[in-house]
Amino acid sequence: MGIWRRLERISHNGAILIHSFEIFLNGALHWLAGKYYYSPSVVVNLTDEKFFKVPIPTITTTSLLRFYGIVALQGCLYVLGDRRNENEIDIWMMKEYGVVESWTKVSVVKITFPFCPTPVCLMSDDDIILAAPGKAKLIIYSKKKEQLREMNANGKTSKKLPDEMIEEIVSWMPVKSVGQFRCVSRHWRSFLSDLKFIKAYLNYQSNKHEKFKLILISGVSQSRHSLHINPNPQNGIDAISTELSFHEKWKKIIGSCNGLVLVLDEEDAAFLINPTILEYYRISNSPLALPKHGTSIAYALGYDFSSDDYKVITLSCYRGVLEGDLLCTYVDVSARMGFWRRLERISHNGAIPIHGFGVFLNGALHWLAGKYYCSTSIIVAFNLTDEKFLEVPIPTITTTSLLHFYGIVALKWCLCVMGDRRNENEIDVWMMKEYGVVESWTKFIVVKNAFPFCPTPVCLMSDDDIILVAPGKAKLIIYNKKKEQQREMNVDGKTSECIRTRTFMESLVSSMICRETEGSDYIT
């Protein structure tokens, strides 16, 4: 036939592919998939085109084991488990396909290199050929002797791995590991710093499960931290914090896109930062926006896929004007453009953004907007490719309860709005499961509100736990929707203090992408 076809969207309870290589076995394709708290194997049968799950090994040991890879050897399915606290890699074989009881640990690799190896094939009953990313070599491991040696080909040790294989292997690794790989050799440093690899790495990471970090400003000290969330808290610790050592002080976290975070300082100067690689770049205020006095200004950061540009957007309007238009200005933060431009004034029937942070999703930025002369809320979206405004429908409410929409976020790669039913002390979180389709709005969660001010969802820890920021408490709260219970989030062994927070993903994208701009009047 030779034509592409699309299957229906298949939900697997939050399981998203984390292993980029598919494994063909028994007439089906297999991937290792990540979930918030475990890694199932997701399979598509090529005959009936149906998805199903293959059970992973049942682990009884108390050692911390993380499955990170999947291979096929001798006609059987294998998974690889990392026990880094013991410097060992477990290799498990499913001797009888689909039978969970048939999983057998066939080998334990004592590793002496810094990164997890991947089995390539078996040389004999005792010898396994491994690809070791940190050594850029092929390794032979003897199970009986528990010894490693470099593979010898034509009287020489194995040649360097091709760049394509390096890219595939390294792309599974966290950013910190990529930074260590850059120290292997000049070639690796050049290759792993190339924009082509950085984009490929970003694509790999984006296809993983929704694994975000938090960036926040603490309540008392005003210090800035990134939080690594632990979906399986041990010893009651929900997250580990790392203080960010940026020289500039910023007071607002606007939003993030592809690992870059837009922040404002006390003078409302905009900075583009990458909290992972600790880079930042200052962007001048828009000389084309309305003056600050008597106006409202909303900022946002997004990415234009068609032009490969990151864009900083401002929406400004005069306060108190019944039929006020939106004045939109934006800057292309790239080495090719790098100057502010202004679009024509756009009227949305008096709708002015009331939620100051734009949410980037599906190539567009979204704001919740309200109208001065009625209680109606709408979602205003700005498409970064065609530079057009459009309206995204909000949920159709049939209940008689008074519901006031007050915020907008993205959860599970879906647009969500928060509705306040203060007369019932409840907060509704609605999710648009199919973008742009009003019928797909679903009440995702109902939060029993015990706060003086409306909380805002930040991200999901698991299927049942959602992290909220409670303005009146300056705390991060974990709410369990199944138990309808809430508790303060434990960070580094103590309750968290937070006045500003957003999510971001780790990436290698540099915040200094506009540093080589020439002839720019507005980027400094």
NORJO-V583683 format. One line per field, one symbol per residue. ss: DSSP state (h for helix, s for strand, l for the rest). phi: phi as a letter, one per 20 degrees, with the letter a starting at -180 (. if undefined). burial: 1 if it has 9 or more other ideal C-beta (glycine too) atoms within 8 Angstrom, else 0. A space follows every 50 residues. Layout:
BEGIN
ss = ???
phi = ???
burial = ???
END
This chain:
BEGIN
ss = lllllllllllllllsslllllsssllsssssssllllllssssslllls sssslllllllllllssssssssllsssssssshhhlssssssslllllh hhsssssssslllllllsssssllllssssssllllssssssllllssss lssllsslllllhhhhhhhhllllhhhhhhhllllhhhhhhhhlhhhhhh hhhhhhllllllsssssllllllsssssssssssllssssssslllllls sssssssllssssssllllsssssllllssssslllllllllllssssss ssssllllsssssssssslllllllssssssssllllllssslllsllll ssslllslsssllsssssssslllllsssssssllllsssssllllllll lllssssssssllsssssssshhhlssssssslllllhhhssssssssll lllllsssssllllssssssllllssssssllllsssslssllsslllls ssssllllllllllllllllllll
phi = .mcfcdeffdeclnecfddfeedealmbecceddcfcacedecdefeeld ebddfegeedfeffccfcbbbcclmceccddddffdlcdedddefcgndf fefcfebceeecdfcfecfdaeebfdddedddgfdlcecddeffelcdbf fdclncfgffffgffgffffffefggffffffefafffffffdffffgff ffffffefffdddddbdffeelfdcddeedfdgdlmeebddcfeeeffec dcdercblnececcefemfecdcdffdldbbedffffdfffffmcdcdda cbceffdlcecedcdcbffnefdfeeddcbceebfedmbfcceffdecln ecgddfdfdealmcdcceccdfebefdcdedcffeeldebdefegeedfe ffcdfcbbbdclmcfccddddffdlcdedddefcgndffefcfebdefed dfcffcfdadebfddcedddgfdlcedddeffelccbffedlnbfedbdb bbebdfbdfefdfdfefdmeeced
burial = 00000000000101111110001010011111111100111111100000 00011110000000101111111001111111100001111111001000 00101010101000111110010000111111110111111110000101 10000001001000111111111010111111000001101100001101 11011001110111111100000111111100100011111001010001 10111111111111100111111111011111110100110000111111 11110000111111111000000101111111110001111010010101 11101011111011111111100000111111111000101101100000 00111111111001111111100001111111000000001000111010 10011111111000111111100111111110000101111000011101 111111111110110010010110
END
